[in-house]
Amino acid sequence: MKKILVINASARSSESKSRELTEVFIKQWKMINGEADINFRDLTISEVPFVTESWIEAASKKKEQRSEADNSALKISDVYIKELKNADIIVLGSPMYNWSVPAILKAYIDQIVRVNETWKFNHDHPTNPYKGLLEHKTLFLLLARGGTGYGKGESNEHMNFQNTYLELVFQLIGIHNIHTVAIDGVSVDPEKLCQRVETAHKTIKKIITNKVYKNIKPNYESQQ
Ligand SMILES: Cc1cc2nc3c(=O)[nH]c(=O)nc-3n(C[C@H](O)[C@H](O)[C@H](O)COP(=O)(O)O)c2cc1C
């Protein structure tokens, strides 16, 4: 049975479109695959700590050289990384805030992008200096944004630091099988919103039905 980790980052609860997409994912997954081993990480209730000086010092030491204080500084980072390592499939629901991701999600990313845990230096390749360590995983980025035109070649593409950033970060830590589904225009044009939401639901269903998550080799693909 595949292990799924569902992460949510929206400050909104019942009105949240990104949370709606993670719920649709779970529902469709269960309908298509039956049983599911699902873990949840809601970043808005667990108070993600910021990286501190003690965190940086502890993370740069070898495991066996760390003191109790070092281990304590890395405690939450260790929990988050363990959850990621345990998962075959990661489902991340996130809004666009100020053309990027919510601060709480950035804080989470700072906790999980950790040298010799999720990536290591690739000294032999100056043009490709990072080697991701989280291999054989699939990531679903289920996103919501108030405006429109953030896709490739569209008028607001240059303002999109949301999916572009998330895709880059997760590729750097070794996850190349990424499927991005976004609902655009949540704050504008309510008539078109219904259609956009429906399309996003269908896209999620299609991706799960096609069982692309079984493709464990790097297979970068984005769907908007
Ligand atoms: C603090 C804040 C900042 C936002 N910034 C942007 C933005 O830069 N661009 C955009 O298109 N929408 C922006 N929005 C709109 C949200 O992306 C939109 O409401 C989205 O649906 C939020 O995700 P959710 O429905 O999962 O809560 C912002 C909303 C909030 C609350």
The ligand as a Gaussian input file, in Angstrom:
#p B3LYP/6-31G(d) Opt

LIG

0 1
 C       -2.331000      37.311000       2.361000
 C       -2.825000      36.972000       0.978000
 C       -2.004000      37.244000      -0.116000
 C       -2.439000      36.915000      -1.398000
 N       -1.625000      37.175000      -2.458000
 C       -2.010000      36.830000      -3.706000
 C       -1.170000      37.062000      -4.825000
 O       -0.055000      37.556000      -4.716000
 N       -1.623000      36.701000      -6.042000
 C       -2.829000      36.105000      -6.233000
 O       -3.165000      35.777000      -7.357000
 N       -3.659000      35.875000      -5.180000
 C       -3.270000      36.207000      -3.939000
 N       -4.081000      35.965000      -2.876000
 C       -5.356000      35.239000      -3.103000
 C       -5.183000      33.749000      -2.765000
 O       -4.147000      33.168000      -3.509000
 C       -6.478000      33.015000      -3.053000
 O       -7.500000      33.536000      -2.222000
 C       -6.350000      31.525000      -2.817000
 O       -7.577000      30.911000      -3.099000
 C       -5.934000      31.213000      -1.392000
 O       -5.825000      29.829000      -1.209000
 P       -6.902000      29.029000      -0.342000
 O       -8.210000      29.166000      -1.088000
 O       -6.419000      27.631000      -0.294000
 O       -6.967000      29.678000       1.012000
 C       -3.704000      36.307000      -1.591000
 C       -4.514000      36.049000      -0.480000
 C       -4.073000      36.375000       0.790000
 C       -4.957000      36.071000       1.972000

